Amino acid sequence: MKTLRAVIKDRKAITALEYGLLASLIVVGIITGISLIGNKLKNTFNTIASSL
């Protein structure tokens, strides 16, 4: 019975770790996307400002 409980606890820890890794990858993707969009918008506005 103790062995079964230990396995269940380990699975919960592994699942929590997987969710943490997944969340961190999503955050990195969002930050990268925002950075790329921000740089493109900045360049677009600079081009418009230069034309005016």
PDBQT receptor file of N, H, CA, C and O in Angstrom, charges set to zero:
ATOM      1  N   MET A   1       0.822  -1.187   0.000  1.00  0.00    +0.000 N 
ATOM      2  CA  MET A   1       0.000   0.000   0.000  1.00  0.00    +0.000 C 
ATOM      3  C   MET A   1       0.874   1.262   0.000  1.00  0.00    +0.000 C 
ATOM      4  O   MET A   1       0.566   2.233  -0.691  1.00  0.00    +0.000 OA
ATOM      5  N   LYS A   2       1.949   1.242   0.767  1.00  0.00    +0.000 N 
ATOM      6  H   LYS A   2       2.199   0.453   1.328  1.00  0.00    +0.000 HD
ATOM      7  CA  LYS A   2       2.839   2.397   0.814  1.00  0.00    +0.000 C 
ATOM      8  C   LYS A   2       3.489   2.642  -0.544  1.00  0.00    +0.000 C 
ATOM      9  O   LYS A   2       3.679   3.785  -0.960  1.00  0.00    +0.000 OA
ATOM     10  N   THR A   3       3.822   1.564  -1.216  1.00  0.00    +0.000 N 
ATOM     11  H   THR A   3       3.668   0.635  -0.877  1.00  0.00    +0.000 HD
ATOM     12  CA  THR A   3       4.448   1.687  -2.536  1.00  0.00    +0.000 C 
ATOM     13  C   THR A   3       3.470   2.315  -3.521  1.00  0.00    +0.000 C 
ATOM     14  O   THR A   3       3.863   3.168  -4.317  1.00  0.00    +0.000 OA
ATOM     15  N   LEU A   4       2.222   1.914  -3.482  1.00  0.00    +0.000 N 
ATOM     16  H   LEU A   4       1.903   1.221  -2.836  1.00  0.00    +0.000 HD
ATOM     17  CA  LEU A   4       1.204   2.472  -4.363  1.00  0.00    +0.000 C 
ATOM     18  C   LEU A   4       1.024   3.966  -4.103  1.00  0.00    +0.000 C 
ATOM     19  O   LEU A   4       0.893   4.745  -5.048  1.00  0.00    +0.000 OA
ATOM     20  N   ARG A   5       1.017   4.363  -2.869  1.00  0.00    +0.000 N 
ATOM     21  H   ARG A   5       1.123   3.730  -2.102  1.00  0.00    +0.000 HD
ATOM     22  CA  ARG A   5       0.898   5.788  -2.525  1.00  0.00    +0.000 C 
ATOM     23  C   ARG A   5       2.099   6.585  -3.034  1.00  0.00    +0.000 C 
ATOM     24  O   ARG A   5       1.948   7.707  -3.516  1.00  0.00    +0.000 OA
ATOM     25  N   ALA A   6       3.269   6.007  -2.924  1.00  0.00    +0.000 N 
ATOM     26  H   ALA A   6       3.391   5.095  -2.532  1.00  0.00    +0.000 HD
ATOM     27  CA  ALA A   6       4.471   6.690  -3.400  1.00  0.00    +0.000 C 
ATOM     28  C   ALA A   6       4.413   6.902  -4.912  1.00  0.00    +0.000 C 
ATOM     29  O   ALA A   6       4.804   7.960  -5.405  1.00  0.00    +0.000 OA
ATOM     30  N   VAL A   7       3.931   5.911  -5.639  1.00  0.00    +0.000 N 
ATOM     31  H   VAL A   7       3.614   5.052  -5.238  1.00  0.00    +0.000 HD
ATOM     32  CA  VAL A   7       3.817   6.033  -7.097  1.00  0.00    +0.000 C 
ATOM     33  C   VAL A   7       2.812   7.118  -7.469  1.00  0.00    +0.000 C 
ATOM     34  O   VAL A   7       3.052   7.905  -8.385  1.00  0.00    +0.000 OA
ATOM     35  N   ILE A   8       1.688   7.158  -6.757  1.00  0.00    +0.000 N 
ATOM     36  H   ILE A   8       1.493   6.519  -6.013  1.00  0.00    +0.000 HD
ATOM     37  CA  ILE A   8       0.672   8.177  -7.038  1.00  0.00    +0.000 C 
ATOM     38  C   ILE A   8       1.231   9.573  -6.775  1.00  0.00    +0.000 C 
ATOM     39  O   ILE A   8       0.992  10.490  -7.561  1.00  0.00    +0.000 OA
ATOM     40  N   LYS A   9       1.957   9.742  -5.698  1.00  0.00    +0.000 N 
ATOM     41  H   LYS A   9       2.151   8.997  -5.060  1.00  0.00    +0.000 HD
ATOM     42  CA  LYS A   9       2.550  11.044  -5.398  1.00  0.00    +0.000 C 
ATOM     43  C   LYS A   9       3.563  11.437  -6.461  1.00  0.00    +0.000 C 
ATOM     44  O   LYS A   9       3.611  12.601  -6.859  1.00  0.00    +0.000 OA
ATOM     45  N   ASP A  10       4.362  10.509  -6.923  1.00  0.00    +0.000 N 
ATOM     46  H   ASP A  10       4.323   9.563  -6.600  1.00  0.00    +0.000 HD
ATOM     47  CA  ASP A  10       5.346  10.806  -7.958  1.00  0.00    +0.000 C 
ATOM     48  C   ASP A  10       4.669  11.198  -9.259  1.00  0.00    +0.000 C 
ATOM     49  O   ASP A  10       5.150  12.095  -9.950  1.00  0.00    +0.000 OA
ATOM     50  N   ARG A  11       3.578  10.556  -9.607  1.00  0.00    +0.000 N 
ATOM     51  H   ARG A  11       3.188   9.827  -9.045  1.00  0.00    +0.000 HD
ATOM     52  CA  ARG A  11       2.866  10.904 -10.836  1.00  0.00    +0.000 C 
ATOM     53  C   ARG A  11       2.307  12.318 -10.756  1.00  0.00    +0.000 C 
ATOM     54  O   ARG A  11       2.320  13.049 -11.746  1.00  0.00    +0.000 OA
ATOM     55  N   LYS A  12       1.822  12.700  -9.597  1.00  0.00    +0.000 N 
ATOM     56  H   LYS A  12       1.812  12.106  -8.792  1.00  0.00    +0.000 HD
ATOM     57  CA  LYS A  12       1.313  14.060  -9.444  1.00  0.00    +0.000 C 
ATOM     58  C   LYS A  12       2.449  15.067  -9.603  1.00  0.00    +0.000 C 
ATOM     59  O   LYS A  12       2.272  16.117 -10.219  1.00  0.00    +0.000 OA
ATOM     60  N   ALA A  13       3.587  14.751  -9.059  1.00  0.00    +0.000 N 
ATOM     61  H   ALA A  13       3.731  13.898  -8.558  1.00  0.00    +0.000 HD
ATOM     62  CA  ALA A  13       4.734  15.649  -9.178  1.00  0.00    +0.000 C 
ATOM     63  C   ALA A  13       5.184  15.753 -10.625  1.00  0.00    +0.000 C 
ATOM     64  O   ALA A  13       5.516  16.838 -11.101  1.00  0.00    +0.000 OA
ATOM     65  N   ILE A  14       5.194  14.634 -11.318  1.00  0.00    +0.000 N 
ATOM     66  H   ILE A  14       4.924  13.753 -10.931  1.00  0.00    +0.000 HD
ATOM     67  CA  ILE A  14       5.599  14.641 -12.718  1.00  0.00    +0.000 C 
ATOM     68  C   ILE A  14       4.602  15.432 -13.550  1.00  0.00    +0.000 C 
ATOM     69  O   ILE A  14       4.998  16.194 -14.432  1.00  0.00    +0.000 OA
ATOM     70  N   THR A  15       3.324  15.261 -13.282  1.00  0.00    +0.000 N 
ATOM     71  H   THR A  15       3.002  14.642 -12.566  1.00  0.00    +0.000 HD
ATOM     72  CA  THR A  15       2.293  15.997 -14.011  1.00  0.00    +0.000 C 
ATOM     73  C   THR A  15       2.417  17.491 -13.757  1.00  0.00    +0.000 C 
ATOM     74  O   THR A  15       2.290  18.291 -14.684  1.00  0.00    +0.000 OA
ATOM     75  N   ALA A  16       2.659  17.868 -12.531  1.00  0.00    +0.000 N 
ATOM     76  H   ALA A  16       2.762  17.219 -11.778  1.00  0.00    +0.000 HD
ATOM     77  CA  ALA A  16       2.836  19.285 -12.207  1.00  0.00    +0.000 C 
ATOM     78  C   ALA A  16       4.057  19.846 -12.925  1.00  0.00    +0.000 C 
ATOM     79  O   ALA A  16       4.024  20.975 -13.413  1.00  0.00    +0.000 OA
ATOM     80  N   LEU A  17       5.119  19.077 -12.993  1.00  0.00    +0.000 N 
ATOM     81  H   LEU A  17       5.145  18.159 -12.597  1.00  0.00    +0.000 HD
ATOM     82  CA  LEU A  17       6.316  19.510 -13.698  1.00  0.00    +0.000 C 
ATOM     83  C   LEU A  17       6.037  19.681 -15.183  1.00  0.00    +0.000 C 
ATOM     84  O   LEU A  17       6.496  20.647 -15.792  1.00  0.00    +0.000 OA
ATOM     85  N   GLU A  18       5.295  18.761 -15.768  1.00  0.00    +0.000 N 
ATOM     86  H   GLU A  18       4.922  17.976 -15.273  1.00  0.00    +0.000 HD
ATOM     87  CA  GLU A  18       4.951  18.871 -17.188  1.00  0.00    +0.000 C 
ATOM     88  C   GLU A  18       4.116  20.117 -17.452  1.00  0.00    +0.000 C 
ATOM     89  O   GLU A  18       4.351  20.829 -18.428  1.00  0.00    +0.000 OA
ATOM     90  N   TYR A  19       3.146  20.384 -16.588  1.00  0.00    +0.000 N 
ATOM     91  H   TYR A  19       2.955  19.806 -15.794  1.00  0.00    +0.000 HD
ATOM     92  CA  TYR A  19       2.332  21.588 -16.750  1.00  0.00    +0.000 C 
ATOM     93  C   TYR A  19       3.190  22.849 -16.606  1.00  0.00    +0.000 C 
ATOM     94  O   TYR A  19       2.990  23.823 -17.331  1.00  0.00    +0.000 OA
ATOM     95  N   GLY A  20       4.120  22.829 -15.693  1.00  0.00    +0.000 N 
ATOM     96  H   GLY A  20       4.282  22.037 -15.104  1.00  0.00    +0.000 HD
ATOM     97  CA  GLY A  20       5.014  23.974 -15.526  1.00  0.00    +0.000 C 
ATOM     98  C   GLY A  20       5.868  24.217 -16.747  1.00  0.00    +0.000 C 
ATOM     99  O   GLY A  20       6.046  25.359 -17.171  1.00  0.00    +0.000 OA
ATOM    100  N   LEU A  21       6.401  23.145 -17.317  1.00  0.00    +0.000 N 
ATOM    101  H   LEU A  21       6.256  22.218 -16.972  1.00  0.00    +0.000 HD
ATOM    102  CA  LEU A  21       7.204  23.286 -18.531  1.00  0.00    +0.000 C 
ATOM    103  C   LEU A  21       6.362  23.782 -19.697  1.00  0.00    +0.000 C 
ATOM    104  O   LEU A  21       6.809  24.627 -20.473  1.00  0.00    +0.000 OA
ATOM    105  N   LEU A  22       5.164  23.269 -19.822  1.00  0.00    +0.000 N 
ATOM    106  H   LEU A  22       4.801  22.582 -19.192  1.00  0.00    +0.000 HD
ATOM    107  CA  LEU A  22       4.270  23.689 -20.892  1.00  0.00    +0.000 C 
ATOM    108  C   LEU A  22       3.923  25.165 -20.746  1.00  0.00    +0.000 C 
ATOM    109  O   LEU A  22       3.926  25.908 -21.728  1.00  0.00    +0.000 OA
ATOM    110  N   ALA A  23       3.629  25.583 -19.542  1.00  0.00    +0.000 N 
ATOM    111  H   ALA A  23       3.626  24.980 -18.744  1.00  0.00    +0.000 HD
ATOM    112  CA  ALA A  23       3.297  26.984 -19.296  1.00  0.00    +0.000 C 
ATOM    113  C   ALA A  23       4.483  27.891 -19.612  1.00  0.00    +0.000 C 
ATOM    114  O   ALA A  23       4.306  28.967 -20.183  1.00  0.00    +0.000 OA
ATOM    115  N   SER A  24       5.683  27.467 -19.248  1.00  0.00    +0.000 N 
ATOM    116  H   SER A  24       5.827  26.593 -18.784  1.00  0.00    +0.000 HD
ATOM    117  CA  SER A  24       6.858  28.297 -19.535  1.00  0.00    +0.000 C 
ATOM    118  C   SER A  24       7.112  28.393 -21.037  1.00  0.00    +0.000 C 
ATOM    119  O   SER A  24       7.516  29.451 -21.519  1.00  0.00    +0.000 OA
ATOM    120  N   LEU A  25       6.889  27.326 -21.780  1.00  0.00    +0.000 N 
ATOM    121  H   LEU A  25       6.561  26.466 -21.388  1.00  0.00    +0.000 HD
ATOM    122  CA  LEU A  25       7.045  27.390 -23.229  1.00  0.00    +0.000 C 
ATOM    123  C   LEU A  25       6.011  28.313 -23.862  1.00  0.00    +0.000 C 
ATOM    124  O   LEU A  25       6.327  29.041 -24.803  1.00  0.00    +0.000 OA
ATOM    125  N   ILE A  26       4.796  28.291 -23.362  1.00  0.00    +0.000 N 
ATOM    126  H   ILE A  26       4.540  27.699 -22.598  1.00  0.00    +0.000 HD
ATOM    127  CA  ILE A  26       3.758  29.188 -23.872  1.00  0.00    +0.000 C 
ATOM    128  C   ILE A  26       4.138  30.641 -23.597  1.00  0.00    +0.000 C 
ATOM    129  O   ILE A  26       3.972  31.499 -24.464  1.00  0.00    +0.000 OA
ATOM    130  N   VAL A  27       4.642  30.920 -22.405  1.00  0.00    +0.000 N 
ATOM    131  H   VAL A  27       4.776  30.223 -21.701  1.00  0.00    +0.000 HD
ATOM    132  CA  VAL A  27       5.044  32.285 -22.056  1.00  0.00    +0.000 C 
ATOM    133  C   VAL A  27       6.186  32.755 -22.955  1.00  0.00    +0.000 C 
ATOM    134  O   VAL A  27       6.177  33.893 -23.424  1.00  0.00    +0.000 OA
ATOM    135  N   VAL A  28       7.158  31.895 -23.195  1.00  0.00    +0.000 N 
ATOM    136  H   VAL A  28       7.166  30.970 -22.813  1.00  0.00    +0.000 HD
ATOM    137  CA  VAL A  28       8.275  32.265 -24.077  1.00  0.00    +0.000 C 
ATOM    138  C   VAL A  28       7.759  32.563 -25.486  1.00  0.00    +0.000 C 
ATOM    139  O   VAL A  28       8.207  33.515 -26.124  1.00  0.00    +0.000 OA
ATOM    140  N   GLY A  29       6.830  31.760 -25.963  1.00  0.00    +0.000 N 
ATOM    141  H   GLY A  29       6.466  30.986 -25.445  1.00  0.00    +0.000 HD
ATOM    142  CA  GLY A  29       6.247  31.995 -27.291  1.00  0.00    +0.000 C 
ATOM    143  C   GLY A  29       5.499  33.308 -27.357  1.00  0.00    +0.000 C 
ATOM    144  O   GLY A  29       5.611  34.037 -28.342  1.00  0.00    +0.000 OA
ATOM    145  N   ILE A  30       4.735  33.621 -26.319  1.00  0.00    +0.000 N 
ATOM    146  H   ILE A  30       4.644  33.029 -25.519  1.00  0.00    +0.000 HD
ATOM    147  CA  ILE A  30       3.988  34.878 -26.296  1.00  0.00    +0.000 C 
ATOM    148  C   ILE A  30       4.935  36.069 -26.267  1.00  0.00    +0.000 C 
ATOM    149  O   ILE A  30       4.731  37.043 -26.991  1.00  0.00    +0.000 OA
ATOM    150  N   ILE A  31       5.962  35.998 -25.442  1.00  0.00    +0.000 N 
ATOM    151  H   ILE A  31       6.129  35.207 -24.854  1.00  0.00    +0.000 HD
ATOM    152  CA  ILE A  31       6.925  37.103 -25.352  1.00  0.00    +0.000 C 
ATOM    153  C   ILE A  31       7.636  37.306 -26.678  1.00  0.00    +0.000 C 
ATOM    154  O   ILE A  31       7.829  38.441 -27.115  1.00  0.00    +0.000 OA
ATOM    155  N   THR A  32       8.027  36.208 -27.323  1.00  0.00    +0.000 N 
ATOM    156  H   THR A  32       7.870  35.287 -26.968  1.00  0.00    +0.000 HD
ATOM    157  CA  THR A  32       8.696  36.309 -28.619  1.00  0.00    +0.000 C 
ATOM    158  C   THR A  32       7.773  36.933 -29.653  1.00  0.00    +0.000 C 
ATOM    159  O   THR A  32       8.186  37.814 -30.407  1.00  0.00    +0.000 OA
ATOM    160  N   GLY A  33       6.534  36.483 -29.691  1.00  0.00    +0.000 N 
ATOM    161  H   GLY A  33       6.198  35.767 -29.079  1.00  0.00    +0.000 HD
ATOM    162  CA  GLY A  33       5.572  37.033 -30.645  1.00  0.00    +0.000 C 
ATOM    163  C   GLY A  33       5.321  38.508 -30.430  1.00  0.00    +0.000 C 
ATOM    164  O   GLY A  33       5.269  39.277 -31.390  1.00  0.00    +0.000 OA
ATOM    165  N   ILE A  34       5.165  38.912 -29.184  1.00  0.00    +0.000 N 
ATOM    166  H   ILE A  34       5.208  38.287 -28.404  1.00  0.00    +0.000 HD
ATOM    167  CA  ILE A  34       4.934  40.329 -28.879  1.00  0.00    +0.000 C 
ATOM    168  C   ILE A  34       6.149  41.163 -29.270  1.00  0.00    +0.000 C 
ATOM    169  O   ILE A  34       6.004  42.270 -29.790  1.00  0.00    +0.000 OA
ATOM    170  N   SER A  35       7.334  40.640 -29.025  1.00  0.00    +0.000 N 
ATOM    171  H   SER A  35       7.452  39.741 -28.603  1.00  0.00    +0.000 HD
ATOM    172  CA  SER A  35       8.550  41.373 -29.392  1.00  0.00    +0.000 C 
ATOM    173  C   SER A  35       8.639  41.568 -30.894  1.00  0.00    +0.000 C 
ATOM    174  O   SER A  35       8.971  42.658 -31.359  1.00  0.00    +0.000 OA
ATOM    175  N   LEU A  36       8.348  40.527 -31.656  1.00  0.00    +0.000 N 
ATOM    176  H   LEU A  36       8.079  39.642 -31.278  1.00  0.00    +0.000 HD
ATOM    177  CA  LEU A  36       8.417  40.636 -33.106  1.00  0.00    +0.000 C 
ATOM    178  C   LEU A  36       7.374  41.602 -33.650  1.00  0.00    +0.000 C 
ATOM    179  O   LEU A  36       7.671  42.417 -34.522  1.00  0.00    +0.000 OA
ATOM    180  N   ILE A  37       6.156  41.510 -33.136  1.00  0.00    +0.000 N 
ATOM    181  H   ILE A  37       5.915  40.848 -32.427  1.00  0.00    +0.000 HD
ATOM    182  CA  ILE A  37       5.100  42.415 -33.580  1.00  0.00    +0.000 C 
ATOM    183  C   ILE A  37       5.430  43.844 -33.182  1.00  0.00    +0.000 C 
ATOM    184  O   ILE A  37       5.204  44.772 -33.959  1.00  0.00    +0.000 OA
ATOM    185  N   GLY A  38       5.960  44.029 -31.988  1.00  0.00    +0.000 N 
ATOM    186  H   GLY A  38       6.144  43.276 -31.357  1.00  0.00    +0.000 HD
ATOM    187  CA  GLY A  38       6.324  45.372 -31.524  1.00  0.00    +0.000 C 
ATOM    188  C   GLY A  38       7.388  46.004 -32.394  1.00  0.00    +0.000 C 
ATOM    189  O   GLY A  38       7.297  47.189 -32.713  1.00  0.00    +0.000 OA
ATOM    190  N   ASN A  39       8.400  45.237 -32.787  1.00  0.00    +0.000 N 
ATOM    191  H   ASN A  39       8.474  44.274 -32.528  1.00  0.00    +0.000 HD
ATOM    192  CA  ASN A  39       9.454  45.773 -33.651  1.00  0.00    +0.000 C 
ATOM    193  C   ASN A  39       8.919  46.119 -35.027  1.00  0.00    +0.000 C 
ATOM    194  O   ASN A  39       9.310  47.137 -35.598  1.00  0.00    +0.000 OA
ATOM    195  N   LYS A  40       8.036  45.297 -35.572  1.00  0.00    +0.000 N 
ATOM    196  H   LYS A  40       7.719  44.470 -35.108  1.00  0.00    +0.000 HD
ATOM    197  CA  LYS A  40       7.452  45.584 -36.887  1.00  0.00    +0.000 C 
ATOM    198  C   LYS A  40       6.591  46.837 -36.829  1.00  0.00    +0.000 C 
ATOM    199  O   LYS A  40       6.639  47.662 -37.741  1.00  0.00    +0.000 OA
ATOM    200  N   LEU A  41       5.803  46.988 -35.766  1.00  0.00    +0.000 N 
ATOM    201  H   LEU A  41       5.764  46.317 -35.025  1.00  0.00    +0.000 HD
ATOM    202  CA  LEU A  41       4.980  48.180 -35.622  1.00  0.00    +0.000 C 
ATOM    203  C   LEU A  41       5.840  49.433 -35.469  1.00  0.00    +0.000 C 
ATOM    204  O   LEU A  41       5.532  50.486 -36.028  1.00  0.00    +0.000 OA
ATOM    205  N   LYS A  42       6.905  49.303 -34.715  1.00  0.00    +0.000 N 
ATOM    206  H   LYS A  42       7.155  48.448 -34.261  1.00  0.00    +0.000 HD
ATOM    207  CA  LYS A  42       7.809  50.437 -34.523  1.00  0.00    +0.000 C 
ATOM    208  C   LYS A  42       8.399  50.872 -35.858  1.00  0.00    +0.000 C 
ATOM    209  O   LYS A  42       8.454  52.064 -36.158  1.00  0.00    +0.000 OA
ATOM    210  N   ASN A  43       8.838  49.910 -36.655  1.00  0.00    +0.000 N 
ATOM    211  H   ASN A  43       8.793  48.941 -36.411  1.00  0.00    +0.000 HD
ATOM    212  CA  ASN A  43       9.396  50.233 -37.967  1.00  0.00    +0.000 C 
ATOM    213  C   ASN A  43       8.344  50.851 -38.878  1.00  0.00    +0.000 C 
ATOM    214  O   ASN A  43       8.646  51.781 -39.625  1.00  0.00    +0.000 OA
ATOM    215  N   THR A  44       7.129  50.352 -38.828  1.00  0.00    +0.000 N 
ATOM    216  H   THR A  44       6.884  49.596 -38.221  1.00  0.00    +0.000 HD
ATOM    217  CA  THR A  44       6.050  50.900 -39.652  1.00  0.00    +0.000 C 
ATOM    218  C   THR A  44       5.756  52.342 -39.263  1.00  0.00    +0.000 C 
ATOM    219  O   THR A  44       5.637  53.201 -40.137  1.00  0.00    +0.000 OA
ATOM    220  N   PHE A  45       5.636  52.625 -37.965  1.00  0.00    +0.000 N 
ATOM    221  H   PHE A  45       5.733  51.927 -37.255  1.00  0.00    +0.000 HD
ATOM    222  CA  PHE A  45       5.366  53.983 -37.529  1.00  0.00    +0.000 C 
ATOM    223  C   PHE A  45       6.530  54.927 -37.840  1.00  0.00    +0.000 C 
ATOM    224  O   PHE A  45       6.312  56.097 -38.156  1.00  0.00    +0.000 OA
ATOM    225  N   ASN A  46       7.750  54.430 -37.753  1.00  0.00    +0.000 N 
ATOM    226  H   ASN A  46       7.928  53.480 -37.496  1.00  0.00    +0.000 HD
ATOM    227  CA  ASN A  46       8.903  55.266 -38.108  1.00  0.00    +0.000 C 
ATOM    228  C   ASN A  46       8.891  55.589 -39.589  1.00  0.00    +0.000 C 
ATOM    229  O   ASN A  46       9.218  56.711 -39.977  1.00  0.00    +0.000 OA
ATOM    230  N   THR A  47       8.524  54.635 -40.419  1.00  0.00    +0.000 N 
ATOM    231  H   THR A  47       8.259  53.724 -40.103  1.00  0.00    +0.000 HD
ATOM    232  CA  THR A  47       8.433  54.873 -41.860  1.00  0.00    +0.000 C 
ATOM    233  C   THR A  47       7.355  55.914 -42.168  1.00  0.00    +0.000 C 
ATOM    234  O   THR A  47       7.564  56.808 -42.989  1.00  0.00    +0.000 OA
ATOM    235  N   ILE A  48       6.212  55.794 -41.512  1.00  0.00    +0.000 N 
ATOM    236  H   ILE A  48       6.042  55.068 -40.845  1.00  0.00    +0.000 HD
ATOM    237  CA  ILE A  48       5.130  56.768 -41.719  1.00  0.00    +0.000 C 
ATOM    238  C   ILE A  48       5.556  58.149 -41.241  1.00  0.00    +0.000 C 
ATOM    239  O   ILE A  48       5.289  59.144 -41.915  1.00  0.00    +0.000 OA
ATOM    240  N   ALA A  49       6.203  58.221 -40.110  1.00  0.00    +0.000 N 
ATOM    241  H   ALA A  49       6.419  57.412 -39.563  1.00  0.00    +0.000 HD
ATOM    242  CA  ALA A  49       6.651  59.509 -39.571  1.00  0.00    +0.000 C 
ATOM    243  C   ALA A  49       7.679  60.147 -40.497  1.00  0.00    +0.000 C 
ATOM    244  O   ALA A  49       7.675  61.365 -40.679  1.00  0.00    +0.000 OA
ATOM    245  N   SER A  50       8.558  59.341 -41.082  1.00  0.00    +0.000 N 
ATOM    246  H   SER A  50       8.561  58.352 -40.933  1.00  0.00    +0.000 HD
ATOM    247  CA  SER A  50       9.557  59.880 -41.999  1.00  0.00    +0.000 C 
ATOM    248  C   SER A  50       8.919  60.395 -43.266  1.00  0.00    +0.000 C 
ATOM    249  O   SER A  50       9.391  61.375 -43.843  1.00  0.00    +0.000 OA
ATOM    250  N   SER A  51       7.847  59.749 -43.714  1.00  0.00    +0.000 N 
ATOM    251  H   SER A  51       7.463  58.953 -43.245  1.00  0.00    +0.000 HD
ATOM    252  CA  SER A  51       7.160  60.173 -44.934  1.00  0.00    +0.000 C 
ATOM    253  C   SER A  51       6.441  61.504 -44.716  1.00  0.00    +0.000 C 
ATOM    254  O   SER A  51       6.316  62.301 -45.645  1.00  0.00    +0.000 OA
ATOM    255  N   LEU A  52       5.980  61.740 -43.519  1.00  0.00    +0.000 N 
ATOM    256  H   LEU A  52       6.082  61.092 -42.764  1.00  0.00    +0.000 HD
ATOM    257  CA  LEU A  52       5.280  62.979 -43.237  1.00  0.00    +0.000 C 
ATOM    258  C   LEU A  52       6.261  64.114 -43.104  1.00  0.00    +0.000 C 
ATOM    259  O   LEU A  52       5.860  65.253 -42.864  1.00  0.00    +0.000 OA
TER     260      LEU A  52
